Amino acid sequence: MAYLLQSGGRLDTVPLKPVPGEPVKTDKISRRGNWGNQIEFILTSVGYAVGLGNVWRFPYLCYRNGGGAFMFPYFIMLVFCGIPLFFLELSFGQFASQGCLGVWRISPMFKGVGYGMMVVSTYIGIYYNVVICIAFYYFFSSMTNLLPWTYCNNPWNTPTCNGVVTPRGINNTLANVTRSLVTGAAEVAVEVVNKTKRTSPSEEYWKHYVLQISDDIGNFGEVRLPILGCLAVSWVVVFLCLIRGVKSSGKVVYFTATFPYVVLTILFIRGITLEGAVTGIKYYLTPQWHKILDAKVWGDAASQIFYSLGCAWGGLITMASYNKFHNNCYRDSIIISITNCATSVYAGFVIFSILGFMAHHLNVDVSEVADHGPGLAFVAYPEALTLLPISPLWSLLFFFMLILLGLGTQFCLLETLVTAIVDEIGTDWIVRNKTVVTGGVAIVGFLLGVPLTTQAGIYWLLLMDNYAASFSLVIISCIMCICIMYVYGHKKYFKDVEMMLGFPPPIFFRVCWRFVSPIIISFILIFTVIQYKPITYNDYVYPGWSLAIGFLMAMSSVICIPIYALYKIAKSEGTTFLERLKNSCKPDVKWGPALNEHRIGLYATPGSEGEVEVRPLKEELKEKEDEKRDEISLTIQGSNGSTAHNTTPSA
């Protein structure tokens, strides 16, 4: 027994209950698709939130901002900003079963926020995959008996190179000889000189061999073919994992979202057994309570929570849109947010145990070897790994972990763009050929990433990382909160969530959504502006024209909001500006749950159809409306509220 749904000339089949006349409530959208089970959604969201920043940014921020004392403002911001925003975005996408564009039927004038999210995801997706491709490069380079950045006897090394490992029978530099002969005050003096002049083989391998870095951001030089090849590999892997949308990516995340924890645990166990590891961990955790009074510490904590969870990227809305309507996204938001932050703390132990060992070996303070960003992932940590027995094995594990962490985020970035495009166009052809859209977006992303594989690529990568997704995300998130809570109305949204979950949002989240989270977001924005410093890379200072490009990238996502708002106001009905403004803010008639079986209460419009599940042609819709009008005039109804012949709702 089946219930046939007509969708643009195509029939979809949804199973029924064995009870005559009672259609089964499947809670699934057959045309758009859903997660295979709830574990897939949770693992995908964990993979999305837990990324490279958890490994290469949080540990650095923690030790720089007071060690264990930083944990206090960090978890305060998690509770009052991170989890509420995470829950808000998940509930938003799940209620409407639409991507980052379709959800703005809630208030069409604000659809520019969705376009802004797409722009941000595009920027991040371009450079994020370049970072993954470099991790691929290091992964392949680790498939050797001797890591190529171990010694200073390579063609790309300079006279200032000073390795931490001395080849058997060879004194690498005069500094190494001195370090083994002098003692007391003389040894300290020599160490100070060495620290100021030392260039590690891993740093020279990174700059002079992998990147062959140019002297200026405008000097592109040539494309680094090995990196370009790895970039192609990265995009092919992402495409293959998303070839069937959430159906395929939902299976892949069973590995990509869990195996990094296996690697982290292996590296942690190895790290804490090394001499000096305890010193590194103490440096990471020892609280400096006086720093809690520093506003910068609170700003860094709020910013890290905000950016780490992936708020305002559009990915959370997109992933939640594939949930079943009655899924408990409140529970999921707490689980995923806490998992993300716990991973950051855990990764700090892994990083600082190895860095403590390296500092002990060099007889320097941990702060001398600690770094963040690419400097940690591709210079400091790889150099520390050369000190371990069977160093290629540990290097393979480390870079494989980075690859998986990056891919988990990249999957969601690409799916965000593809889902937005497919939902917006919405024709049967594009729904059936979603794989073609995925391939097209992947090809465009690869081509846009080619400039980042040139000799000036690292300059552009860091420029995009610092500007493309910085204060623009904060503005987007703040406007989203204002739109939902104050334009659409907090009371209506609370009822929507209650209709979906079966219980209203807890009062704590209602207060955070309306007041606390917007205030914290505003604080982050003010903090970002006050603490702004022009970007630099080591000793290189970016020229003014490149900073202007960075600001244009940042503004390109924000400018979508007022431009689309003005467009929508101009297209809205009304004789005066205020009438047009009011009409453009009203929810679209299609706003609400996607399936008719969920459209109850305010959404129970006779004959209404879920946009996602059913998309009839205009002619068919007009004919059905005429038939219904005739039926109403004749007052012909069935005993169960059903109607004769073709009058059954199509969804």
Secondary structure, DSSP 8 states (H G I E B T S, - for coil): -EEEEEETTEEEEEE--SSTT--------TTT---SSHHHHHHHHHHHHS-HHHHHTHHHHHHHTTTHHHHHHHHHHIIIIIHHHHHHHHHHHHHHT--TTGGGGGSGGGHHHHHHHHHHHHHHHHHHHHHHHHHHHHHHHTSSSS-TTS-S-STT--TTB--SS--TT----HHHHHHHH--HHHHHHHHHHHHHH-B-HHHHIIIIIII---SSTT----B-HHHHHHHHHHHHHHHHHTTTTHHHHHHHHHHHTTHHHHHHHHHHHHHHTSTTHHHHHHHHH---GGGGG-HHHHHHHHHHHHHHTTTTSSHHHHHHTTS-TT--HHHHHHHHHHHHHHHHHHHHHHHHHHHHHHHHHHTS-GGGT---THHIIIIIHHHHHTTSTTHHHHHHHHHHHHHHHHHHHHHHHHHHHHHHHHHHH--HHHHHTHHHHHHHHHHHHHHHHGGGGBTTHHHHHHHHHHHTTSHHHHHHHHHHHHIIIIIIIHHHHHHHHHHHHSS---HHHHHIIIIIHHHHHHHHHHHHHHT----EETTEE--HHHHHHHHHHHHHHHTHHHHHHHHHHHHS--SSHHHHHHHHHS--TT-S-SSGGG--GGG--TT---TTT----HHHHHHHHHHHHHHHHHT---TTS--SGGGS---
